[in-house]
Amino acid sequence: MRVDRLPPVKATLQPSNHPYLNGAWTPQHEEVTATDLAVIEGSIPDDIDGVYLRNTENQIHQPLGRYHPFDGDGMIHQIDFSGGKASYRNRFVRTRCFQAEQDAGGSLWGGLMDKVGVSKRPGFGAHGSLKDSSSTDIIVHAGKAVSTFYQCGEGYVLDPETLEQEGVASWVPLDGISAHPKVDERTGELLFFNYSKHAPYMHYGVVDRSGKLAHYVPIPLPGPRLPHDMMFTENWSILCDFPLFWDEELLKRDVHVTRLHEGLPSRFALIPRYGQPEDIRWFEADPTFVLHFINAYEEGDEVILDGYFEEDPYPPPIENADGYGHMMAYVDEHSFKPKLHRWRFNLKDGTTREERLDDRILEFGMMNQRYLGLPYRYAYSTTSKPGWFLFTGFVKHDLVTGESWEVQLTDGRYASEAPFAPRVGAVDEDDGYLVSFVTDENLGTSECILIDCKRFDDGPVCRIALPHKISSGTHAHWADRTVL
């Protein structure tokens, strides 16, 4: 393995006992390019061709207040597969906030757990009291990677193969974009929404295949909300209004505290892809909060939506957590209890039917993106460590037969979100690999694993060494070479 290191960034972070600045969440500040990666086990298949991109949180400077893991500076880790070989590189996302703190030599913004007034200067974009670290998700659209932020950020563009940075996406509106825009591979369009604390509180937009904003309309809501994800079908885009949102009385004093508003249902807005506000069809469902959906599609008079229903979206704080009890509960899946769930929206009579697909605690679902918005059969979820935001394994679901298969990592090994990479020349929906980075706390190393989804029970068919230990994080994306 050959490793070229970039000049170090300025960093002021001090050692800490914070639970998400240690262990598998220890920030990585080193940026490298590594070629001819060494294989630990198995061999790199020659029928996988593309890039795996993962976004992670890596705090650079000493926090001004109470650190939350989602505050960390965004860093993209990429592994590139081609011809049975693999290379790796990682880069911080050079947001405007990142550059301002590099110039200042320290933190300028507070975080998700801090009161208004902690920050030393206004931020950029819709949520100006927070640093837009662009550390939540990453997708590829129109040949470019776009990194996003948990609280509606600006959206930063990178070359998916070189990670060269191109600044803020030109199409992003004033109120920013949510963490999870979606790309329809059949049309080349990108669909997104945003939300804010001012009326109409949500907007929805479409970016065409050339990267130009083609459609942008308001989605009026009763007040400020905190939706996180969306989904689409061939004809509809699906947006959300859940009963977990800011405490309205505290918000009047600029205090941002969420609570579950008893008596309110979950609401789903179905809007035609290029529809207007008057075209929205609203459907009510059982109260919950949904962080992530897997897919949606149309079947007769119904629109079917799959995702993770939280049984306890407002969990009590975890005890004995050294003052971090609320934060620990909100990032612990075993506290808010997400379950694989299906909603059926009947376009004919306006009713909603719901069904539980699995009673295990699962989240961060992936599927073959070629079937996004279409009827599909296979879904891939992560399992997690109780008490922590750490992935411990994967579950493959056959949504037609109800069968499932599970792969668990050994103790002390933690995975990343694992998108599906279709095999070159694939003809079946599950003909390909799950790709994931794994951090091994026992050895202090990281690696990339491939799981052949046709032989899921066999576990990893290949393990590839990475040049350094990487921090845990949130989301990841696979892009075939054909779309780069």
C-alpha positions in Angstrom: 0.0 0.0 0.0 1.3 3.4 -0.9 0.1 6.3 1.2 0.4 10.0 0.4 -0.5 12.4 3.3 -1.9 15.9 2.8 -0.6 18.8 5.0 -2.4 18.7 8.4 -5.4 20.9 9.2 -5.3 23.3 12.2 -6.8 21.4 15.1 -7.3 22.5 18.8 -9.4 19.5 20.1 -8.2 18.4 23.5 -8.5 14.8 25.0 -12.0 14.3 26.4 -14.1 11.7 28.2 -17.1 12.6 26.0 -18.7 9.3 24.8 -18.7 10.5 21.2 -15.2 11.8 21.1 -13.7 8.4 22.0 -13.5 4.8 20.8 -15.0 4.2 17.4 -16.1 7.9 17.4 -12.5 9.2 17.9 -12.2 12.0 15.3 -9.8 11.4 12.4 -7.9 14.6 11.3 -5.5 13.0 8.8 -6.2 13.3 5.1 -4.6 10.7 2.8 -4.6 9.1 -0.7 -3.7 5.4 -0.6 -3.3 3.1 -3.6 -2.9 -0.6 -4.0 -4.8 -1.4 -0.8 -3.8 -4.7 0.9 -6.3 -7.5 1.1 -6.7 -9.0 4.6 -8.9 -11.9 3.6 -10.4 -13.2 0.3 -9.8 -11.2 -2.9 -11.3 -8.1 -4.5 -13.9 -9.2 -7.1 -13.3 -7.9 -10.6 -17.1 -7.4 -11.1 -17.5 -4.4 -8.9 -16.7 -1.0 -10.5 -17.5 2.3 -8.8 -17.0 4.2 -5.6 -18.3 3.9 -2.1 -18.5 7.2 -0.3 -19.1 7.6 3.4 -19.7 10.8 5.4 -18.4 11.0 9.0 -18.3 13.5 11.9 -14.8 14.6 13.0 -14.6 17.5 15.4 -11.5 19.5 14.7 -11.6 22.3 17.4 -12.4 22.4 21.1 -16.2 22.8 21.3 -17.6 26.0 22.6 -20.3 24.2 24.6 -21.8 20.7 24.9 -20.7 18.6 22.0 -23.1 16.5 20.0 -21.8 13.9 17.6 -23.7 15.5 14.7 -21.7 18.7 15.3 -18.5 17.2 14.0 -16.8 18.4 10.9 -17.8 16.5 7.8 -15.2 14.2 6.3 -15.8 12.0 3.2 -14.1 8.6 3.0 -14.0 7.0 -0.4 -12.9 3.6 -1.7 -12.7 3.2 -5.4 -13.0 -0.3 -7.0 -11.8 -1.1 -10.5 -10.3 -4.1 -12.2 -10.0 -6.1 -9.0 -8.0 -3.4 -7.2 -9.0 -0.7 -4.7 -7.7 2.7 -3.7 -8.8 5.0 -0.8 -8.8 8.7 0.0 -10.5 10.9 2.6 -11.0 14.7 2.7 -12.7 17.1 5.0 -15.6 18.9 3.4 -14.3 22.5 3.0 -17.5 24.3 4.0 -17.6 28.0 4.6 -17.8 27.3 8.3 -14.8 24.9 8.1 -12.7 27.5 6.4 -13.8 30.3 8.8 -12.7 28.1 11.8 -9.5 27.3 10.1 -8.8 31.0 9.7 -9.8 31.7 13.3 -7.9 28.8 14.7 -10.8 27.6 16.8 -14.5 27.0 17.1 -16.9 29.8 16.1 -20.2 28.0 16.4 -22.1 26.1 19.1 -23.9 22.8 18.4 -27.2 21.0 18.6 -27.1 20.8 22.4 -26.1 24.4 23.0 -28.3 27.4 23.8 -28.6 30.3 21.4 -25.8 32.8 22.1 -23.0 30.3 22.4 -21.9 30.9 18.8 -19.4 33.7 18.2 -20.8 34.6 14.8 -23.9 33.9 12.6 -23.8 30.9 10.4 -24.6 30.5 6.7 -27.9 29.3 5.2 -31.2 28.6 6.8 -30.1 27.5 10.3 -27.7 30.3 11.1 -27.1 29.6 14.7 -25.5 26.2 13.8 -22.3 25.4 12.0 -23.1 23.8 8.6 -20.6 20.9 8.9 -22.1 19.0 5.9 -21.5 15.8 7.8 -24.7 13.9 7.5 -25.2 12.3 4.0 -23.6 12.1 0.6 -25.2 11.3 -2.8 -24.1 11.4 -6.4 -26.2 13.4 -8.9 -25.3 14.6 -12.4 -21.8 13.2 -12.0 -21.1 15.1 -8.8 -21.1 14.1 -5.1 -23.2 16.4 -2.9 -22.7 16.3 0.9 -25.6 17.4 3.2 -26.3 18.5 6.8 -28.7 17.3 9.4 -30.4 20.7 9.9 -30.9 21.8 6.2 -27.5 22.9 5.0 -26.1 24.4 1.8 -25.1 21.2 0.0 -21.4 21.0 -1.0 -20.2 19.6 -4.3 -17.2 17.3 -4.7 -15.8 15.2 -7.5 -16.8 11.6 -6.5 -13.6 10.1 -7.8 -11.0 12.7 -6.7 -12.9 14.4 -3.9 -11.8 17.7 -5.3 -14.1 20.4 -3.9 -16.4 22.7 -5.9 -18.2 24.7 -3.2 -21.9 25.1 -2.6 -24.3 23.5 -5.2 -25.6 26.3 -7.5 -29.2 25.1 -7.3 -29.6 25.1 -3.5 -32.3 27.6 -2.4 -32.0 30.1 0.5 -33.6 27.7 3.0 -31.0 25.0 2.1 -31.7 21.3 1.5 -32.6 18.5 3.9 -30.2 15.8 4.8 -31.6 13.2 2.4 -32.3 14.3 -1.2 -33.2 11.4 -3.5 -32.0 10.6 -7.0 -34.2 8.9 -9.6 -31.7 7.0 -11.7 -34.3 6.5 -14.4 -34.9 10.2 -15.1 -31.7 11.6 -13.6 -33.7 14.0 -11.4 -32.8 14.9 -7.8 -35.8 15.5 -5.4 -35.4 17.4 -2.2 -37.2 19.3 0.5 -36.2 21.8 3.2 -37.8 23.1 6.4 -37.6 26.3 8.5 -39.0 28.3 11.4 -40.9 30.7 9.1 -44.1 30.1 7.0 -44.8 28.1 4.9 -42.3 26.0 7.0 -41.4 23.5 4.1 -40.5 23.6 0.4 -40.1 20.8 -2.1 -38.0 20.9 -5.2 -36.7 19.0 -8.3 -33.3 19.4 -9.9 -33.0 18.2 -13.4 -30.4 15.8 -14.8 -28.1 18.7 -15.8 -28.0 20.1 -12.2 -30.5 23.0 -12.7 -33.4 23.8 -10.3 -36.5 22.9 -12.3 -39.3 23.0 -9.8 -39.6 24.6 -6.3 -42.9 25.0 -4.4 -44.1 25.6 -0.8 -45.6 22.7 1.2 -47.6 24.6 3.8 -47.5 23.2 7.4 -49.2 24.3 10.6 -45.9 25.4 12.1 -42.2 24.6 12.4 -41.5 20.9 12.0 -38.5 18.6 12.0 -38.9 16.1 9.1 -35.7 14.2 8.2 -36.3 12.0 5.1 -38.5 11.7 2.1 -39.3 9.2 -0.7 -40.7 9.1 -4.2 -42.5 6.8 -6.6 -42.9 7.1 -10.4 -45.5 9.7 -10.1 -45.5 11.0 -6.5 -43.1 12.5 -4.0 -43.8 11.8 -0.3 -43.1 14.3 2.4 -43.8 14.2 6.2 -45.3 16.0 9.1 -44.7 14.1 12.4 -45.9 15.0 15.9 -42.3 15.2 17.3 -41.1 18.8 16.8 -40.1 21.9 18.7 -41.9 22.9 21.9 -43.8 25.9 20.6 -43.7 28.0 23.8 -40.0 27.5 24.4 -39.4 28.3 20.7 -40.9 31.7 21.2 -37.9 32.3 23.6 -35.5 30.9 21.0 -35.1 27.7 23.1 -34.9 24.6 20.8 -36.3 21.7 22.7 -38.3 18.9 21.0 -41.3 17.1 22.5 -43.9 14.6 21.3 -47.2 16.5 20.8 -49.8 14.1 22.1 -53.0 13.8 20.1 -51.4 14.7 16.7 -51.2 12.0 14.0 -48.4 11.4 11.6 -49.2 13.0 8.2 -47.8 12.2 4.8 -48.0 14.6 1.9 -48.2 13.0 -1.6 -47.5 15.6 -4.3 -47.0 14.9 -8.0 -43.4 15.2 -9.0 -44.0 18.6 -10.6 -47.2 19.4 -8.6 -48.4 22.5 -7.0 -49.5 23.0 -3.3 -53.2 22.5 -4.3 -52.3 19.1 -5.8 -51.1 17.7 -2.4 -52.9 14.6 -1.0 -52.6 14.4 2.8 -52.8 11.0 4.5 -52.9 10.5 8.3 -51.3 7.6 10.1 -50.4 6.4 13.6 -48.2 8.9 15.6 -44.5 8.3 15.4 -41.3 9.7 14.0 -39.4 8.3 11.1 -35.7 9.0 10.6 -35.3 7.0 7.4 -37.3 5.4 4.6 -36.2 2.5 2.3 -38.4 2.8 -0.8 -41.8 3.5 -2.1 -43.8 2.4 -5.1 -47.2 2.3 -6.7 -49.5 -0.8 -6.7 -53.0 -0.4 -8.2 -54.8 2.4 -6.2 -52.2 2.3 -3.5 -48.8 4.1 -2.9 -46.7 1.8 -0.6 -44.0 3.3 1.6 -41.4 1.3 3.6 -39.4 2.7 6.5 -38.7 2.5 10.2 -41.5 3.3 12.6 -40.2 4.5 16.0 -42.2 2.9 18.9 -40.8 5.5 21.4 -39.8 8.6 19.4 -39.5 10.6 22.7 -37.4 8.3 24.9 -36.4 9.0 28.5 -32.7 9.9 29.1 -30.3 7.1 29.5 -29.3 6.8 33.2 -25.7 7.2 34.5 -24.6 8.9 31.3 -22.6 11.8 32.9 -25.0 14.5 31.9 -25.4 13.2 28.3 -28.5 11.1 29.0 -30.9 12.8 26.6 -28.3 12.9 23.8 -27.4 9.2 24.3 -31.1 8.2 24.2 -31.8 10.2 21.0 -28.9 8.4 19.1 -29.5 5.0 20.6 -31.9 2.9 18.4 -32.6 0.6 21.4 -34.1 3.7 23.1 -36.4 5.0 20.3 -37.0 1.4 19.0 -37.3 1.7 15.2 -39.1 -1.2 13.5 -39.4 -2.1 9.8 -42.8 -0.9 8.8 -45.1 -0.4 5.8 -47.6 2.3 5.1 -50.3 1.9 2.3 -51.9 5.1 1.1 -55.1 4.4 -0.8 -55.5 7.1 -3.5 -59.1 6.1 -4.2 -60.6 6.5 -0.7 -57.9 8.5 1.2 -57.3 5.9 3.9 -54.0 4.6 5.3 -53.2 1.0 6.2 -50.1 0.0 8.2 -48.3 -3.2 8.9 -45.2 -4.3 10.8 -42.6 -6.2 8.6 -40.1 -7.1 11.3 -40.1 -6.7 15.1 -36.4 -6.4 15.5 -34.7 -3.0 16.2 -33.4 -2.0 12.7 -32.6 1.2 10.9 -30.4 2.7 8.1 -32.0 0.7 5.3 -30.5 0.3 1.9 -31.7 -1.4 -1.3 -30.7 -1.6 -5.0 -31.0 2.0 -6.1 -32.0 0.9 -9.6 -35.3 0.0 -8.1 -35.8 3.2 -6.1 -39.4 4.4 -6.6 -40.4 1.0 -8.2 -41.6 -2.4 -6.8 -38.7 -4.1 -5.2 -38.0 -7.3 -3.3 -34.9 -6.9 -1.1 -34.0 -4.5 1.7 -30.8 -4.4 3.8 -30.9 -2.9 7.4 -28.3 -2.4 10.1 -28.4 -3.7 13.7 -26.9 -1.6 16.5 -25.3 -1.8 19.9 -27.7 -1.1 22.8 -26.9 2.2 24.4 -24.8 3.5 21.5 -25.0 4.8 17.9 -22.8 2.0 16.5 -23.7 -0.6 13.8 -23.0 -4.2 14.7 -24.4 -6.1 11.7 -26.8 -6.4 8.8 -30.1 -8.0 8.0 -31.3 -8.9 4.4 -35.0 -9.0 4.0 -36.9 -10.8 1.2 -40.1 -8.7 1.3 -42.0 -11.1 -0.9 -41.4 -14.3 1.0 -40.8 -12.7 4.5 -37.5 -14.5 4.8 -34.5 -12.8 6.3 -30.8 -13.4 6.8 -28.4 -11.8 9.3 -24.7 -11.1 9.5 -23.2 -10.0 12.8 -19.7 -8.6 13.4 -17.6 -9.9 16.3 -17.5 -7.8 19.5 -15.6 -4.5 19.2 -16.1 -4.3 15.4 -18.5 -1.6 14.1 -19.8 -1.1 10.6 -21.0 1.8 8.5 -24.1 2.2 6.5 -23.9 -0.4 3.7 -25.3 0.5 0.3 -25.9 -2.1 -2.4 -23.4 -2.2 -5.2 -24.8 -4.1 -8.3 -22.5 -6.6 -9.8 -21.2 -5.6 -13.3 -23.7 -7.2 -15.7 -26.2 -8.0 -12.9 -29.6 -9.3 -14.0 -31.2 -9.9 -10.6 -32.1 -7.3 -8.0 -29.9 -8.9 -5.3 -27.0 -9.7 -7.7 -24.3 -7.6 -6.1 -22.5 -6.6 -2.8 -23.0 -4.7 0.3 -20.1 -2.4 0.9 -19.2 -1.2 4.4 -16.3 0.3 6.3 -15.6 -1.5 9.6 -13.7 0.0 12.6 -12.0 -2.6 14.8 -11.7 -1.2 18.3 -9.8 -4.3 19.4 -6.9 -3.6 16.9 -7.3 0.1 16.4 -7.7 -0.3 12.7 -10.3 0.1 9.9 -11.1 -1.9 6.8 -13.6 -2.3 4.0 -15.7 -5.4 3.7 -17.8 -6.8 0.8 -20.7 -9.1 1.4 -22.0 -11.0 -1.6 -25.8 -10.6 -1.3 -26.4 -13.9 -3.2 -24.5 -15.6 -0.4 -25.5 -13.4 2.5 -25.1 -15.9 5.2 -21.4 -16.4 4.3 -20.5 -13.0 5.6 -17.7 -10.9 4.1 -16.1 -12.4 1.0 -13.4 -9.8 1.1 -11.7 -7.6 3.7 -9.5 -4.7 2.6 -7.1 -2.8 4.9 -7.5 1.0 5.2 -4.4 3.1 5.9 -5.8 4.5 9.2 -8.6 4.1 11.7 -11.7 6.1 10.7 -14.3 7.7 12.9 -17.9 6.4 12.9 -20.6 8.5 11.3 -23.9 8.5 9.7 -24.6 7.8 5.9 -23.0 6.3 2.9 -23.6 6.0 -0.9 -22.6 3.7 -3.8 -22.1 5.1 -7.3 -21.5 2.9 -10.3 -18.7 4.0 -12.6 -21.3 4.6 -15.3 -22.8 7.6 -13.4 -19.5 9.2 -12.5 
